Structure formats: C-alpha cells, structure tokens
C-alpha cells in the first residue's frame, strides 16, 4: 500500500495483535496533531517490516517443505548456540 493511502484504521487493523493495535491507538490519541505524520510513518514502517518478515517466513517454510526440513544454504542453524546460552 502506498504510504499516502494508509489511514489510522488501516494501520490498526494491519497490526498482528490486539495489543499492538491498542498501543497504536493510544499513541495516536496522545500525540499532538503536528507530530502525527511522524507517528504514522513509524507505524507504517513497522507494519511493512512485519509483512516483509512474514513473507520471508512463508518462503522459508515452503523451502523447508520441499527439502525435508533443511534450511536454505544461505541460512545458518543456531539452535545449539541458543540452547548453550540458555543453559549457562
């Protein structure tokens, strides 16, 4: 969606959780009118970033389905490093 087409309602509904939507509406209501364009830009950027990450996740999942659960060669499995960090 073009940045000029976003509305507060569209932003609130595009967020993936009710709590994020509520936080956006709260900030919108507490932000002076002069600062609302910057607020809108921040939230639109967040929505667009989340959408891009979700699409990347779908592509990765499709790859894994086609390759027996393996990660693409450009990815590195860091599961063991995370487990070691949690155990420490």
PyMOL Python script that loads the backbone (N, CA, C, O; Angstrom):
from pymol import cmd

cmd.read_pdbstr("""\
ATOM      1  N   UNK A   1       0.854  -1.173   0.000  1.00  0.00           N
ATOM      2  CA  UNK A   1       0.000   0.000   0.000  1.00  0.00           C
ATOM      3  C   UNK A   1       0.899   1.234   0.000  1.00  0.00           C
ATOM      4  O   UNK A   1       1.874   1.307   0.748  1.00  0.00           O
ATOM      5  N   UNK A   2       0.560   2.188  -0.839  1.00  0.00           N
ATOM      6  CA  UNK A   2       1.287   3.448  -0.895  1.00  0.00           C
ATOM      7  C   UNK A   2       1.137   4.173   0.440  1.00  0.00           C
ATOM      8  O   UNK A   2       0.061   4.168   1.037  1.00  0.00           O
ATOM      9  N   UNK A   3       2.216   4.795   0.904  1.00  0.00           N
ATOM     10  CA  UNK A   3       2.203   5.474   2.204  1.00  0.00           C
ATOM     11  C   UNK A   3       1.074   6.489   2.317  1.00  0.00           C
ATOM     12  O   UNK A   3       0.526   6.681   3.402  1.00  0.00           O
ATOM     13  N   UNK A   4       0.719   7.137   1.218  1.00  0.00           N
ATOM     14  CA  UNK A   4      -0.338   8.151   1.251  1.00  0.00           C
ATOM     15  C   UNK A   4      -1.727   7.532   1.429  1.00  0.00           C
ATOM     16  O   UNK A   4      -2.675   8.239   1.772  1.00  0.00           O
ATOM     17  N   UNK A   5      -1.859   6.240   1.204  1.00  0.00           N
ATOM     18  CA  UNK A   5      -3.160   5.575   1.307  1.00  0.00           C
ATOM     19  C   UNK A   5      -3.451   5.041   2.705  1.00  0.00           C
ATOM     20  O   UNK A   5      -4.583   4.648   2.988  1.00  0.00           O
ATOM     21  N   UNK A   6      -2.467   5.019   3.571  1.00  0.00           N
ATOM     22  CA  UNK A   6      -2.680   4.498   4.918  1.00  0.00           C
ATOM     23  C   UNK A   6      -3.586   5.430   5.710  1.00  0.00           C
ATOM     24  O   UNK A   6      -3.480   6.653   5.611  1.00  0.00           O
ATOM     25  N   UNK A   7      -4.470   4.843   6.488  1.00  0.00           N
ATOM     26  CA  UNK A   7      -5.309   5.593   7.421  1.00  0.00           C
ATOM     27  C   UNK A   7      -5.038   5.029   8.820  1.00  0.00           C
ATOM     28  O   UNK A   7      -4.509   3.924   8.941  1.00  0.00           O
ATOM     29  N   UNK A   8      -5.390   5.764   9.871  1.00  0.00           N
ATOM     30  CA  UNK A   8      -5.213   5.194  11.214  1.00  0.00           C
ATOM     31  C   UNK A   8      -5.925   3.850  11.368  1.00  0.00           C
ATOM     32  O   UNK A   8      -5.394   2.935  11.998  1.00  0.00           O
ATOM     33  N   UNK A   9      -7.121   3.728  10.795  1.00  0.00           N
ATOM     34  CA  UNK A   9      -7.858   2.470  10.889  1.00  0.00           C
ATOM     35  C   UNK A   9      -7.121   1.339  10.170  1.00  0.00           C
ATOM     36  O   UNK A   9      -7.056   0.217  10.673  1.00  0.00           O
ATOM     37  N   UNK A  10      -6.564   1.637   8.988  1.00  0.00           N
ATOM     38  CA  UNK A  10      -5.830   0.620   8.236  1.00  0.00           C
ATOM     39  C   UNK A  10      -4.589   0.164   8.993  1.00  0.00           C
ATOM     40  O   UNK A  10      -4.267  -1.024   9.012  1.00  0.00           O
ATOM     41  N   UNK A  11      -3.897   1.109   9.616  1.00  0.00           N
ATOM     42  CA  UNK A  11      -2.715   0.756  10.403  1.00  0.00           C
ATOM     43  C   UNK A  11      -3.124  -0.139  11.560  1.00  0.00           C
ATOM     44  O   UNK A  11      -2.521  -1.191  11.771  1.00  0.00           O
ATOM     45  N   UNK A  12      -4.130   0.259  12.303  1.00  0.00           N
ATOM     46  CA  UNK A  12      -4.566  -0.516  13.471  1.00  0.00           C
ATOM     47  C   UNK A  12      -4.979  -1.932  13.078  1.00  0.00           C
ATOM     48  O   UNK A  12      -4.672  -2.883  13.797  1.00  0.00           O
ATOM     49  N   UNK A  13      -5.666  -2.084  11.956  1.00  0.00           N
ATOM     50  CA  UNK A  13      -6.114  -3.411  11.533  1.00  0.00           C
ATOM     51  C   UNK A  13      -5.000  -4.243  10.912  1.00  0.00           C
ATOM     52  O   UNK A  13      -5.106  -5.468  10.864  1.00  0.00           O
ATOM     53  N   UNK A  14      -3.939  -3.605  10.436  1.00  0.00           N
ATOM     54  CA  UNK A  14      -2.828  -4.342   9.828  1.00  0.00           C
ATOM     55  C   UNK A  14      -1.863  -4.904  10.877  1.00  0.00           C
ATOM     56  O   UNK A  14      -1.031  -5.755  10.561  1.00  0.00           O
ATOM     57  N   UNK A  15      -1.969  -4.441  12.096  1.00  0.00           N
ATOM     58  CA  UNK A  15      -1.071  -4.921  13.147  1.00  0.00           C
ATOM     59  C   UNK A  15      -1.479  -6.335  13.559  1.00  0.00           C
ATOM     60  O   UNK A  15      -2.668  -6.652  13.587  1.00  0.00           O
ATOM     61  N   UNK A  16      -0.499  -7.190  13.881  1.00  0.00           N
ATOM     62  CA  UNK A  16      -0.797  -8.604  14.092  1.00  0.00           C
ATOM     63  C   UNK A  16      -1.420  -8.961  15.440  1.00  0.00           C
ATOM     64  O   UNK A  16      -1.800 -10.113  15.649  1.00  0.00           O
ATOM     65  N   UNK A  17      -1.529  -8.018  16.339  1.00  0.00           N
ATOM     66  CA  UNK A  17      -2.133  -8.352  17.633  1.00  0.00           C
ATOM     67  C   UNK A  17      -2.979  -7.180  18.137  1.00  0.00           C
ATOM     68  O   UNK A  17      -2.738  -6.019  17.805  1.00  0.00           O
ATOM     69  N   UNK A  18      -3.960  -7.525  18.935  1.00  0.00           N
ATOM     70  CA  UNK A  18      -4.834  -6.502  19.501  1.00  0.00           C
ATOM     71  C   UNK A  18      -4.054  -5.546  20.393  1.00  0.00           C
ATOM     72  O   UNK A  18      -4.356  -4.354  20.446  1.00  0.00           O
ATOM     73  N   UNK A  19      -3.054  -6.067  21.093  1.00  0.00           N
ATOM     74  CA  UNK A  19      -2.287  -5.197  21.991  1.00  0.00           C
ATOM     75  C   UNK A  19      -1.482  -4.157  21.206  1.00  0.00           C
ATOM     76  O   UNK A  19      -1.360  -3.015  21.649  1.00  0.00           O
ATOM     77  N   UNK A  20      -0.934  -4.536  20.052  1.00  0.00           N
ATOM     78  CA  UNK A  20      -0.233  -3.553  19.218  1.00  0.00           C
ATOM     79  C   UNK A  20      -1.214  -2.529  18.658  1.00  0.00           C
ATOM     80  O   UNK A  20      -0.910  -1.338  18.598  1.00  0.00           O
ATOM     81  N   UNK A  21      -2.389  -2.994  18.249  1.00  0.00           N
ATOM     82  CA  UNK A  21      -3.407  -2.068  17.758  1.00  0.00           C
ATOM     83  C   UNK A  21      -3.813  -1.077  18.829  1.00  0.00           C
ATOM     84  O   UNK A  21      -3.969   0.114  18.559  1.00  0.00           O
ATOM     85  N   UNK A  22      -3.987  -1.573  20.056  1.00  0.00           N
ATOM     86  CA  UNK A  22      -4.353  -0.693  21.170  1.00  0.00           C
ATOM     87  C   UNK A  22      -3.233   0.307  21.461  1.00  0.00           C
ATOM     88  O   UNK A  22      -3.503   1.473  21.752  1.00  0.00           O
ATOM     89  N   UNK A  23      -1.983  -0.142  21.385  1.00  0.00           N
ATOM     90  CA  UNK A  23      -0.853   0.769  21.621  1.00  0.00           C
ATOM     91  C   UNK A  23      -0.807   1.852  20.550  1.00  0.00           C
ATOM     92  O   UNK A  23      -0.542   3.014  20.856  1.00  0.00           O
ATOM     93  N   UNK A  24      -1.060   1.482  19.306  1.00  0.00           N
ATOM     94  CA  UNK A  24      -1.077   2.476  18.232  1.00  0.00           C
ATOM     95  C   UNK A  24      -2.164   3.520  18.485  1.00  0.00           C
ATOM     96  O   UNK A  24      -1.904   4.721  18.404  1.00  0.00           O
ATOM     97  N   UNK A  25      -3.378   3.066  18.791  1.00  0.00           N
ATOM     98  CA  UNK A  25      -4.493   3.996  19.033  1.00  0.00           C
ATOM     99  C   UNK A  25      -4.186   4.891  20.229  1.00  0.00           C
ATOM    100  O   UNK A  25      -4.491   6.083  20.210  1.00  0.00           O
ATOM    101  N   UNK A  26      -3.587   4.321  21.263  1.00  0.00           N
ATOM    102  CA  UNK A  26      -3.214   5.118  22.442  1.00  0.00           C
ATOM    103  C   UNK A  26      -2.227   6.216  22.043  1.00  0.00           C
ATOM    104  O   UNK A  26      -2.406   7.380  22.402  1.00  0.00           O
ATOM    105  N   UNK A  27      -1.174   5.833  21.291  1.00  0.00           N
ATOM    106  CA  UNK A  27      -0.194   6.827  20.870  1.00  0.00           C
ATOM    107  C   UNK A  27      -0.822   7.868  19.957  1.00  0.00           C
ATOM    108  O   UNK A  27      -0.507   9.054  20.053  1.00  0.00           O
ATOM    109  N   UNK A  28      -1.702   7.430  19.077  1.00  0.00           N
ATOM    110  CA  UNK A  28      -2.379   8.355  18.172  1.00  0.00           C
ATOM    111  C   UNK A  28      -3.179   9.387  18.962  1.00  0.00           C
ATOM    112  O   UNK A  28      -3.167  10.574  18.636  1.00  0.00           O
ATOM    113  N   UNK A  29      -3.863   8.935  19.987  1.00  0.00           N
ATOM    114  CA  UNK A  29      -4.693   9.840  20.791  1.00  0.00           C
ATOM    115  C   UNK A  29      -3.869  10.770  21.677  1.00  0.00           C
ATOM    116  O   UNK A  29      -4.332  11.859  22.016  1.00  0.00           O
ATOM    117  N   UNK A  30      -2.675  10.369  22.055  1.00  0.00           N
ATOM    118  CA  UNK A  30      -1.847  11.181  22.944  1.00  0.00           C
ATOM    119  C   UNK A  30      -0.832  12.060  22.209  1.00  0.00           C
ATOM    120  O   UNK A  30      -0.144  12.869  22.831  1.00  0.00           O
ATOM    121  N   UNK A  31      -0.742  11.901  20.895  1.00  0.00           N
ATOM    122  CA  UNK A  31       0.255  12.645  20.118  1.00  0.00           C
ATOM    123  C   UNK A  31      -0.357  13.924  19.560  1.00  0.00           C
ATOM    124  O   UNK A  31      -1.438  13.887  18.973  1.00  0.00           O
ATOM    125  N   UNK A  32       0.323  15.053  19.737  1.00  0.00           N
ATOM    126  CA  UNK A  32      -0.169  16.310  19.158  1.00  0.00           C
ATOM    127  C   UNK A  32      -0.302  16.201  17.630  1.00  0.00           C
ATOM    128  O   UNK A  32       0.453  15.479  16.979  1.00  0.00           O
ATOM    129  N   UNK A  33      -1.274  16.930  17.077  1.00  0.00           N
ATOM    130  CA  UNK A  33      -1.528  16.862  15.636  1.00  0.00           C
ATOM    131  C   UNK A  33      -0.261  17.087  14.822  1.00  0.00           C
ATOM    132  O   UNK A  33      -0.038  16.393  13.830  1.00  0.00           O
ATOM    133  N   UNK A  34       0.554  18.019  15.212  1.00  0.00           N
ATOM    134  CA  UNK A  34       1.766  18.341  14.443  1.00  0.00           C
ATOM    135  C   UNK A  34       2.735  17.170  14.366  1.00  0.00           C
ATOM    136  O   UNK A  34       3.521  17.081  13.423  1.00  0.00           O
ATOM    137  N   UNK A  35       2.691  16.275  15.340  1.00  0.00           N
ATOM    138  CA  UNK A  35       3.611  15.138  15.381  1.00  0.00           C
ATOM    139  C   UNK A  35       3.003  13.856  14.808  1.00  0.00           C
ATOM    140  O   UNK A  35       3.689  12.839  14.700  1.00  0.00           O
ATOM    141  N   UNK A  36       1.735  13.899  14.444  1.00  0.00           N
ATOM    142  CA  UNK A  36       1.071  12.680  13.967  1.00  0.00           C
ATOM    143  C   UNK A  36       1.601  12.146  12.634  1.00  0.00           C
ATOM    144  O   UNK A  36       1.609  10.928  12.450  1.00  0.00           O
ATOM    145  N   UNK A  37       2.043  12.987  11.696  1.00  0.00           N
ATOM    146  CA  UNK A  37       2.625  12.401  10.473  1.00  0.00           C
ATOM    147  C   UNK A  37       3.861  11.531  10.768  1.00  0.00           C
ATOM    148  O   UNK A  37       4.032  10.475  10.160  1.00  0.00           O
ATOM    149  N   UNK A  38       4.703  11.967  11.682  1.00  0.00           N
ATOM    150  CA  UNK A  38       5.879  11.163  12.039  1.00  0.00           C
ATOM    151  C   UNK A  38       5.462   9.877  12.741  1.00  0.00           C
ATOM    152  O   UNK A  38       6.040   8.818  12.498  1.00  0.00           O
ATOM    153  N   UNK A  39       4.462   9.969  13.608  1.00  0.00           N
ATOM    154  CA  UNK A  39       3.943   8.784  14.283  1.00  0.00           C
ATOM    155  C   UNK A  39       3.407   7.792  13.254  1.00  0.00           C
ATOM    156  O   UNK A  39       3.696   6.598  13.329  1.00  0.00           O
ATOM    157  N   UNK A  40       2.638   8.282  12.307  1.00  0.00           N
ATOM    158  CA  UNK A  40       2.079   7.414  11.264  1.00  0.00           C
ATOM    159  C   UNK A  40       3.186   6.744  10.465  1.00  0.00           C
ATOM    160  O   UNK A  40       3.100   5.551  10.172  1.00  0.00           O
ATOM    161  N   UNK A  41       4.234   7.499  10.107  1.00  0.00           N
ATOM    162  CA  UNK A  41       5.354   6.917   9.356  1.00  0.00           C
ATOM    163  C   UNK A  41       6.011   5.785  10.132  1.00  0.00           C
ATOM    164  O   UNK A  41       6.342   4.748   9.557  1.00  0.00           O
ATOM    165  N   UNK A  42       6.205   5.977  11.444  1.00  0.00           N
ATOM    166  CA  UNK A  42       6.827   4.923  12.269  1.00  0.00           C
ATOM    167  C   UNK A  42       5.981   3.660  12.261  1.00  0.00           C
ATOM    168  O   UNK A  42       6.502   2.556  12.100  1.00  0.00           O
ATOM    169  N   UNK A  43       4.681   3.822  12.435  1.00  0.00           N
ATOM    170  CA  UNK A  43       3.799   2.650  12.489  1.00  0.00           C
ATOM    171  C   UNK A  43       3.639   1.992  11.128  1.00  0.00           C
ATOM    172  O   UNK A  43       3.562   0.766  11.049  1.00  0.00           O
ATOM    173  N   UNK A  44       3.588   2.775  10.054  1.00  0.00           N
ATOM    174  CA  UNK A  44       3.523   2.193   8.705  1.00  0.00           C
ATOM    175  C   UNK A  44       4.793   1.402   8.437  1.00  0.00           C
ATOM    176  O   UNK A  44       4.734   0.307   7.877  1.00  0.00           O
ATOM    177  N   UNK A  45       5.939   1.942   8.831  1.00  0.00           N
ATOM    178  CA  UNK A  45       7.198   1.216   8.666  1.00  0.00           C
ATOM    179  C   UNK A  45       7.154  -0.105   9.432  1.00  0.00           C
ATOM    180  O   UNK A  45       7.617  -1.128   8.927  1.00  0.00           O
ATOM    181  N   UNK A  46       6.600  -0.092  10.646  1.00  0.00           N
ATOM    182  CA  UNK A  46       6.504  -1.315  11.427  1.00  0.00           C
ATOM    183  C   UNK A  46       5.626  -2.339  10.710  1.00  0.00           C
ATOM    184  O   UNK A  46       5.994  -3.509  10.604  1.00  0.00           O
ATOM    185  N   UNK A  47       4.477  -1.905  10.221  1.00  0.00           N
ATOM    186  CA  UNK A  47       3.571  -2.817   9.523  1.00  0.00           C
ATOM    187  C   UNK A  47       4.260  -3.402   8.292  1.00  0.00           C
ATOM    188  O   UNK A  47       4.185  -4.607   8.054  1.00  0.00           O
ATOM    189  N   UNK A  48       4.922  -2.564   7.519  1.00  0.00           N
ATOM    190  CA  UNK A  48       5.593  -3.037   6.309  1.00  0.00           C
ATOM    191  C   UNK A  48       6.732  -3.994   6.639  1.00  0.00           C
ATOM    192  O   UNK A  48       6.943  -4.975   5.926  1.00  0.00           O
ATOM    193  N   UNK A  49       7.462  -3.719   7.707  1.00  0.00           N
ATOM    194  CA  UNK A  49       8.539  -4.612   8.133  1.00  0.00           C
ATOM    195  C   UNK A  49       7.979  -5.956   8.578  1.00  0.00           C
ATOM    196  O   UNK A  49       8.525  -7.002   8.228  1.00  0.00           O
ATOM    197  N   UNK A  50       6.900  -5.936   9.344  1.00  0.00           N
ATOM    198  CA  UNK A  50       6.273  -7.182   9.788  1.00  0.00           C
ATOM    199  C   UNK A  50       5.737  -7.987   8.607  1.00  0.00           C
ATOM    200  O   UNK A  50       5.871  -9.211   8.582  1.00  0.00           O
ATOM    201  N   UNK A  51       5.138  -7.319   7.639  1.00  0.00           N
ATOM    202  CA  UNK A  51       4.630  -8.015   6.454  1.00  0.00           C
ATOM    203  C   UNK A  51       5.765  -8.654   5.657  1.00  0.00           C
ATOM    204  O   UNK A  51       5.641  -9.786   5.191  1.00  0.00           O
ATOM    205  N   UNK A  52       6.869  -7.927   5.503  1.00  0.00           N
ATOM    206  CA  UNK A  52       8.014  -8.477   4.771  1.00  0.00           C
ATOM    207  C   UNK A  52       8.599  -9.684   5.507  1.00  0.00           C
ATOM    208  O   UNK A  52       8.974 -10.676   4.882  1.00  0.00           O
ATOM    209  N   UNK A  53       8.675  -9.595   6.837  1.00  0.00           N
ATOM    210  CA  UNK A  53       9.197 -10.719   7.616  1.00  0.00           C
ATOM    211  C   UNK A  53       8.276 -11.930   7.515  1.00  0.00           C
ATOM    212  O   UNK A  53       8.749 -13.063   7.431  1.00  0.00           O
ATOM    213  N   UNK A  54       6.978 -11.700   7.523  1.00  0.00           N
ATOM    214  CA  UNK A  54       6.019 -12.804   7.395  1.00  0.00           C
ATOM    215  C   UNK A  54       6.165 -13.474   6.029  1.00  0.00           C
ATOM    216  O   UNK A  54       6.126 -14.701   5.937  1.00  0.00           O
ATOM    217  N   UNK A  55       6.332 -12.687   4.976  1.00  0.00           N
ATOM    218  CA  UNK A  55       6.519 -13.254   3.642  1.00  0.00           C
ATOM    219  C   UNK A  55       7.818 -14.051   3.573  1.00  0.00           C
ATOM    220  O   UNK A  55       7.859 -15.129   2.981  1.00  0.00           O
ATOM    221  N   UNK A  56       8.870 -13.521   4.175  1.00  0.00           N
ATOM    222  CA  UNK A  56      10.149 -14.238   4.208  1.00  0.00           C
ATOM    223  C   UNK A  56       9.978 -15.575   4.940  1.00  0.00           C
ATOM    224  O   UNK A  56      10.548 -16.589   4.537  1.00  0.00           O
ATOM    225  N   UNK A  57       9.198 -15.562   6.004  1.00  0.00           N
ATOM    226  CA  UNK A  57       8.928 -16.793   6.746  1.00  0.00           C
ATOM    227  C   UNK A  57       8.157 -17.798   5.912  1.00  0.00           C
ATOM    228  O   UNK A  57       8.432 -18.996   5.972  1.00  0.00           O
ATOM    229  N   UNK A  58       7.192 -17.318   5.133  1.00  0.00           N
ATOM    230  CA  UNK A  58       6.427 -18.227   4.260  1.00  0.00           C
ATOM    231  C   UNK A  58       7.326 -18.853   3.200  1.00  0.00           C
ATOM    232  O   UNK A  58       7.214 -20.044   2.910  1.00  0.00           O
ATOM    233  N   UNK A  59       8.215 -18.051   2.624  1.00  0.00           N
ATOM    234  CA  UNK A  59       9.145 -18.564   1.612  1.00  0.00           C
ATOM    235  C   UNK A  59      10.076 -19.604   2.235  1.00  0.00           C
ATOM    236  O   UNK A  59      10.323 -20.657   1.647  1.00  0.00           O
ATOM    237  N   UNK A  60      10.582 -19.305   3.410  1.00  0.00           N
ATOM    238  CA  UNK A  60      11.457 -20.249   4.112  1.00  0.00           C
ATOM    239  C   UNK A  60      10.720 -21.545   4.422  1.00  0.00           C
ATOM    240  O   UNK A  60      11.270 -22.631   4.240  1.00  0.00           O
ATOM    241  N   UNK A  61       9.488 -21.439   4.885  1.00  0.00           N
ATOM    242  CA  UNK A  61       8.697 -22.623   5.200  1.00  0.00           C
ATOM    243  C   UNK A  61       8.469 -23.477   3.947  1.00  0.00           C
ATOM    244  O   UNK A  61       8.571 -24.703   4.002  1.00  0.00           O
ATOM    245  N   UNK A  62       8.163 -22.835   2.832  1.00  0.00           N
ATOM    246  CA  UNK A  62       7.966 -23.571   1.581  1.00  0.00           C
ATOM    247  C   UNK A  62       9.245 -24.304   1.182  1.00  0.00           C
ATOM    248  O   UNK A  62       9.191 -25.450   0.734  1.00  0.00           O
ATOM    249  N   UNK A  63      10.387 -23.651   1.342  1.00  0.00           N
ATOM    250  CA  UNK A  63      11.673 -24.287   1.038  1.00  0.00           C
ATOM    251  C   UNK A  63      11.867 -25.518   1.919  1.00  0.00           C
ATOM    252  O   UNK A  63      12.253 -26.584   1.439  1.00  0.00           O
ATOM    253  N   UNK A  64      11.598 -25.359   3.202  1.00  0.00           N
ATOM    254  CA  UNK A  64      11.774 -26.481   4.123  1.00  0.00           C
ATOM    255  C   UNK A  64      10.839 -27.639   3.781  1.00  0.00           C
ATOM    256  O   UNK A  64      11.230 -28.801   3.891  1.00  0.00           O
ATOM    257  N   UNK A  65       9.624 -27.337   3.374  1.00  0.00           N
ATOM    258  CA  UNK A  65       8.691 -28.401   2.979  1.00  0.00           C
ATOM    259  C   UNK A  65       9.218 -29.181   1.782  1.00  0.00           C
ATOM    260  O   UNK A  65       9.023 -30.393   1.685  1.00  0.00           O
ATOM    261  N   UNK A  66       9.880 -28.485   0.880  1.00  0.00           N
ATOM    262  CA  UNK A  66      10.411 -29.125  -0.331  1.00  0.00           C
ATOM    263  C   UNK A  66      11.746 -29.829  -0.097  1.00  0.00           C
ATOM    264  O   UNK A  66      12.160 -30.652  -0.914  1.00  0.00           O
ATOM    265  N   UNK A  67      12.424 -29.515   1.010  1.00  0.00           N
ATOM    266  CA  UNK A  67      13.772 -30.049   1.239  1.00  0.00           C
ATOM    267  C   UNK A  67      13.906 -30.769   2.572  1.00  0.00           C
ATOM    268  O   UNK A  67      14.947 -30.693   3.225  1.00  0.00           O
ATOM    269  N   UNK A  68      12.870 -31.455   2.965  1.00  0.00           N
ATOM    270  CA  UNK A  68      12.939 -32.293   4.163  1.00  0.00           C
ATOM    271  C   UNK A  68      13.260 -31.544   5.450  1.00  0.00           C
ATOM    272  O   UNK A  68      13.902 -32.089   6.348  1.00  0.00           O
ATOM    273  N   UNK A  69      12.816 -30.300   5.539  1.00  0.00           N
ATOM    274  CA  UNK A  69      13.035 -29.527   6.755  1.00  0.00           C
ATOM    275  C   UNK A  69      14.371 -28.806   6.820  1.00  0.00           C
ATOM    276  O   UNK A  69      14.649 -28.098   7.788  1.00  0.00           O
ATOM    277  N   UNK A  70      15.194 -28.981   5.803  1.00  0.00           N
ATOM    278  CA  UNK A  70      16.508 -28.325   5.789  1.00  0.00           C
ATOM    279  C   UNK A  70      16.366 -26.826   5.545  1.00  0.00           C
ATOM    280  O   UNK A  70      15.432 -26.370   4.885  1.00  0.00           O
ATOM    281  N   UNK A  71      17.314 -26.078   6.092  1.00  0.00           N
ATOM    282  CA  UNK A  71      17.373 -24.640   5.828  1.00  0.00           C
ATOM    283  C   UNK A  71      18.049 -24.397   4.487  1.00  0.00           C
ATOM    284  O   UNK A  71      18.872 -25.205   4.056  1.00  0.00           O
ATOM    285  N   UNK A  72      17.713 -23.292   3.821  1.00  0.00           N
ATOM    286  CA  UNK A  72      18.437 -22.943   2.596  1.00  0.00           C
ATOM    287  C   UNK A  72      19.916 -22.732   2.914  1.00  0.00           C
ATOM    288  O   UNK A  72      20.265 -22.409   4.049  1.00  0.00           O
ATOM    289  N   UNK A  73      20.787 -22.913   1.921  1.00  0.00           N
ATOM    290  CA  UNK A  73      22.228 -22.811   2.178  1.00  0.00           C
ATOM    291  C   UNK A  73      22.680 -21.466   2.746  1.00  0.00           C
ATOM    292  O   UNK A  73      23.696 -21.403   3.439  1.00  0.00           O
ATOM    293  N   UNK A  74      21.939 -20.388   2.463  1.00  0.00           N
ATOM    294  CA  UNK A  74      22.350 -19.069   2.977  1.00  0.00           C
ATOM    295  C   UNK A  74      21.980 -18.857   4.439  1.00  0.00           C
ATOM    296  O   UNK A  74      22.340 -17.835   5.024  1.00  0.00           O
ATOM    297  N   UNK A  75      21.266 -19.805   5.034  1.00  0.00           N
ATOM    298  CA  UNK A  75      20.896 -19.718   6.449  1.00  0.00           C
ATOM    299  C   UNK A  75      21.828 -20.574   7.286  1.00  0.00           C
ATOM    300  O   UNK A  75      22.399 -21.551   6.802  1.00  0.00           O
ATOM    301  N   UNK A  76      21.975 -20.192   8.551  1.00  0.00           N
ATOM    302  CA  UNK A  76      22.788 -20.967   9.477  1.00  0.00           C
ATOM    303  C   UNK A  76      21.914 -21.363  10.663  1.00  0.00           C
ATOM    304  O   UNK A  76      21.253 -20.517  11.265  1.00  0.00           O
ATOM    305  N   UNK A  77      21.914 -22.635  10.988  1.00  0.00           N
ATOM    306  CA  UNK A  77      21.149 -23.121  12.133  1.00  0.00           C
ATOM    307  C   UNK A  77      21.926 -22.787  13.402  1.00  0.00           C
ATOM    308  O   UNK A  77      23.046 -23.259  13.595  1.00  0.00           O
ATOM    309  N   UNK A  78      21.324 -21.973  14.262  1.00  0.00           N
ATOM    310  CA  UNK A  78      21.988 -21.560  15.505  1.00  0.00           C
ATOM    311  C   UNK A  78      21.294 -22.138  16.730  1.00  0.00           C
ATOM    312  O   UNK A  78      21.474 -21.648  17.844  1.00  0.00           O
ATOM    313  N   UNK A  79      20.499 -23.184  16.516  1.00  0.00           N
ATOM    314  CA  UNK A  79      19.744 -23.782  17.619  1.00  0.00           C
ATOM    315  C   UNK A  79      20.654 -24.203  18.759  1.00  0.00           C
ATOM    316  O   UNK A  79      20.352 -23.934  19.922  1.00  0.00           O
ATOM    317  N   UNK A  80      21.771 -24.864  18.442  1.00  0.00           N
ATOM    318  CA  UNK A  80      22.651 -25.358  19.517  1.00  0.00           C
ATOM    319  C   UNK A  80      23.266 -24.183  20.291  1.00  0.00           C
ATOM    320  O   UNK A  80      23.432 -24.272  21.507  1.00  0.00           O
ATOM    321  N   UNK A  81      23.606 -23.087  19.604  1.00  0.00           N
ATOM    322  CA  UNK A  81      24.166 -21.929  20.291  1.00  0.00           C
ATOM    323  C   UNK A  81      23.148 -21.314  21.243  1.00  0.00           C
ATOM    324  O   UNK A  81      23.503 -20.884  22.340  1.00  0.00           O
ATOM    325  N   UNK A  82      21.894 -21.270  20.832  1.00  0.00           N
ATOM    326  CA  UNK A  82      20.846 -20.731  21.692  1.00  0.00           C
ATOM    327  C   UNK A  82      20.667 -21.622  22.913  1.00  0.00           C
ATOM    328  O   UNK A  82      20.543 -21.126  24.033  1.00  0.00           O
ATOM    329  N   UNK A  83      20.653 -22.921  22.703  1.00  0.00           N
ATOM    330  CA  UNK A  83      20.500 -23.838  23.824  1.00  0.00           C
ATOM    331  C   UNK A  83      21.652 -23.696  24.811  1.00  0.00           C
ATOM    332  O   UNK A  83      21.430 -23.725  26.021  1.00  0.00           O
ATOM    333  N   UNK A  84      22.873 -23.545  24.318  1.00  0.00           N
ATOM    334  CA  UNK A  84      24.022 -23.378  25.209  1.00  0.00           C
ATOM    335  C   UNK A  84      23.909 -22.081  26.002  1.00  0.00           C
ATOM    336  O   UNK A  84      24.235 -22.054  27.188  1.00  0.00           O
ATOM    337  N   UNK A  85      23.458 -21.022  25.371  1.00  0.00           N
ATOM    338  CA  UNK A  85      23.309 -19.736  26.041  1.00  0.00           C
ATOM    339  C   UNK A  85      22.264 -19.825  27.142  1.00  0.00           C
ATOM    340  O   UNK A  85      22.452 -19.279  28.230  1.00  0.00           O
ATOM    341  N   UNK A  86      21.170 -20.511  26.862  1.00  0.00           N
ATOM    342  CA  UNK A  86      20.101 -20.663  27.860  1.00  0.00           C
ATOM    343  C   UNK A  86      20.563 -21.524  29.025  1.00  0.00           C
ATOM    344  O   UNK A  86      20.141 -21.305  30.160  1.00  0.00           O
ATOM    345  N   UNK A  87      21.415 -22.489  28.761  1.00  0.00           N
ATOM    346  CA  UNK A  87      21.874 -23.392  29.816  1.00  0.00           C
ATOM    347  C   UNK A  87      22.887 -22.719  30.731  1.00  0.00           C
ATOM    348  O   UNK A  87      23.055 -23.121  31.882  1.00  0.00           O
ATOM    349  N   UNK A  88      23.550 -21.712  30.228  1.00  0.00           N
ATOM    350  CA  UNK A  88      24.608 -21.052  31.009  1.00  0.00           C
ATOM    351  C   UNK A  88      24.063 -20.191  32.119  1.00  0.00           C
ATOM    352  O   UNK A  88      24.832 -19.576  32.858  1.00  0.00           O
TER     353      UNK A  88
END
""", "prot")
cmd.dss("prot")
cmd.show_as("cartoon", "prot")
cmd.util.cbc("prot")
cmd.orient("prot")
